[in-house]
Amino acid sequence: MARIAYDPVKDRFSSWISGSRLLRRLFYFALDLLFLRSWHLRKKLRQLGSPLDRDKSRWSLLDAGSGFGQYDRFILRRFRNVQVLSVDVKEDYIQSCRHYFRRDIEEGRIRFQVKDLLEPMEEEAHDLILCIDVLEHIEDDITVIRNMKQALKPDGWLLIHSPSHRSGDDAEPEEGSFVGEHARTGYSAEDIAEKFRKAGLEVEETRYTYGLAGHLSWRLTIQMPMLLLNRIGMAGILLLLLYYPFVLPFTLLLNLLDLFTPNRRGHGIMAVGRRPTR
């Protein structure tokens, strides 16, 4: 089976939405609706962020590898007292986000920086760090986790999501990962827990996402459309406008089932670590 190349499609979408607030909002809506990881992460962000927002007049969140700024928009809308630092290695993504979030920047609620996560970060600066589908792209992932640990305040939280070690089930044996841009297939719960502990973090939770129901939803809403776009280009969007109305009701039910199912295994993994107090 052919491998997915996400980056060319993502870059094309980025160029389309960068100049239009309406298109960007529609794009965020589609990402939140179709990508199951967003369902899991928004739920966990509410659990971790709500006590911080209630108990602190000001708290800090680092979005490490923010991409399109999808989660930044959710965080700013959901929490009143948060200050966000959003970083990504791609300068064009950061510039696009600065344009869209310019009002929030003027109000001092969010900053954007071009940054490589392999570089050291400001120490003990953040109450919560979010790192979504980033670690699988970086060979030296333990350095990134250590850098994020150093950037957490004592008792601060690190929330990550990544493909699991089972994501290679969708690839040919010689390919490893089904996604061409990945440095590794993914992580098991034991893998990510060990890396957290090596970095000096306490492991609070590991949870598999994209279980049986969620993986079927992913195949229908992400895998097949991405393969189509890789094969015939962006002209495939016209076909997808006819395709999605038929499959969407079924896949939304599958996403809901995955959200509330304690998956014993899955093609994605979410993990929460905490920096111990001194």
N, C-alpha and C positions, 0 to 999 in steps of 0.2 A: 504494500500500500504506500502511496506517495506521502512524503512528509509535509506537514503544514509549515508555511513560511508566514509567520504573523507580521513581522516588521514591515514588509512592503505594503501590506493592506493597512496597517496602523498608520504608517506615514502618509499614505494617500488620504485616509480619513482626516488626519490632522490638518493637512493642507486645505481640505474642503471646509472644515468647521471653524478654522482659526479666525475668520473675519466676521462671523455671524453669531451673535448671542443666541438667537433662536435655534439655529442648527446645532449649536453646542449643547443647549439644554435638551433637545430631542435626542442627541447622541448619548448624553448622560442617562437619560430615561431608558434608552435601549440597553445600555450596558448594565444598569441595575436590574432590568427586567430579565435579560437573557442569560447573563453570567451568574451561575449558581453561587460562585464564591462570594459575590457581592451580598447575597442573601445572608450567608453565614457571617460575613465580616461586619455588616451593619448591625446584626444582632449582638455580636460580641463587643463591638464598639459602644453600643448603648449600655451594656453591662459594665464595662470598664470605665467609660467616660462619665456616666451619670453621677456616681459618687464624687468624682473629682470636680465636676461642674457645680455640684450642690455644696460641697464643703470648702471650696477655694474660690476666692475672688478673682484669681487669675491662675491658669495652669497652662503648661506648654506641651504641645504635641509635635513630633517630628514625623513627617511623611517621607520615608526613605525610599526613593525610587517612585516618584509620584505620577509619572506618565502624563496622562491627559488631565490630571487633577480631579478625577471622578470622586475620590473619597474626601478630598478637601472640601468640595461643595457640600457633601453630606455632613461633614463634621461642623462646618461653619453654620449650617442651617439648624443642626441638632443641638449644639452646645453654645451657650451665651458667653461663657467666661474663658474660652479657649483662645490661645495664641498659637498659630501654626507656622512651622518652618517646613517648607516643601522643597525637596531637592531631587534632582534627576541629572543623569550624565548627559542627556540630550539637550543642547542649548535651544533648538527650535521648539521643543515641547515647553521649556521654561518660558520662553518669550511669548508663546501662545497663551499660556496660563496667566502671565502677567497682564496681558491685554484683557482677558476675560474677567479676572479677579481684581481689576484696578480699583474698584470702589472699596473692596475689603482691604486692599493694600493701603489705600489712603486712610482708612479708619484704624490702621495698625493691627489688624486681626490676623494677617498672613504675610509671610515673606517667601520669595522664591529665589533659589540659588542653584547654579550649575555646580554639581559636586560629584566626584567619584567616591563611592562608599568604601573603597579600599584605603582612602586617606583618613587620617585621624579626625575626629570630630570634637567639638567643644565638650568638655567633660561636665558631667552632672548637671545637664541643662534641661532635661525633659522628663515630664511625668509619664509620658506614654510615647512609644515609638511604633509606627506602623510600617511594615515591610511586606508588600504584597507581590507575590510571583516575581521576585527579584533574585533570590539566592540561587535558584537553579541556573541562572545565566552566568554566574561568577565562579570561576574555578577555585579561587582561594576564599571559600565562603566563611571559614572559621575566622579569618581576619575581619571580615565585615561584621560578623556577630560580635566579636570582641570590641570593635569600634562602637557599635550600637550600645553594648553594655556600658562602656565608659561614658557614653552620652546620656545615660539614664541617671536620674536622681535616685538615692537610696529608696527602696520600695517601689521604684518605677517599673512600668510594665513594657514588655516587648511582645507585640502581636505580629505573627508572620503567617503567611499562607504560601504554599508551594505545591506543585505536582508531587504526588507520592511515588514511591518506587514502582508502583503498579501502572504508572502512566505509560511505561514501555510496552504494555500489553497491546497497544494500538500500533506499534511499529514492527517492521521486520526485524528479526534477531540481530542483524548486522548494523542496524540503524541506532539502536539504543532508545533515544527519545523520539517521540512522534513529532516533536516540534524542532525545526531545524536550528533555531537559535540557542538551544539549551546546552549547557556545559555538562549536565548530568541528567539522568532519567528523572530523579526525584528522591524523596526521603521516606523512610519508614518512621514510625513513631519512635523506635529505638534510636535511629540515626539522629534525628533532630534533638532528642533528649540528651544524647551524648554530646553533641556539639554545643548545646546550651550550657551543660555542666562544665565543659572544657573552657568556655568563655567566662565562667564565673556566675552564671545565672541559675536560679532555682526554677525547676520545671513545675509550672502550675497546672498545665493542661495540654494534652495532645488529643486531637480529634480528626478522624478521617472524614473527608467530604467527598462528594461525587461517588457515593455508594452505588448500589445496583440501580436505584431509581434515578439518581442524579447523573450517573454516567450515560444512561439511555437518553436523558434530556440533553446532555452535552453533545452526544452523537447527532441528534436531530437538529439542534439549534445552532451549534458552533462547528462541529467537525465537517459535516456535509456542506454547509454554506462556505466555509473557508476553503475547502478543496475546490469547490466550484469557482470561487474568485481567483484562486491560484491558477486554475486551469484556463479560464476564459477571460480573466481580467474584470475590471469594475463594471463592464456591461452586464455581468451576472446579477447585479443588484436588481435589475428589472425582473428577472426570474424569481428572485427572493421575495419581492413584493407580492408575488402570487403564491409563493410557497408558505411563508410564515403564518398567514391567517388560518391555514388548515392545521398546522402542527402546534401552534402556540397554546391553545387551551389545554391540550394534553401535557405539554412539557411544563407548564406552570404548576400543574398538579404534581408532577414528578419532583419539581424543585421543592415544593412545600413538604412533600413526604420526606425528602432527603434532609431538610432543615431540622425536622423533629425526630429523625431516626438515629439512634446511637450506632453508627456504622462500625462494624468490626473490621472492615477493610474498605478501601476506596481509592479512587484515582487522584485525589487531592488530600492535602493534610493542612490543618490549622494548628498552631501551637502558641501557647502563652508562657512566657518566662518572666521572672521578677528578679530585679537586682536586690540582693540582701542588704539589710541595714548593717552599718558597721558594728 
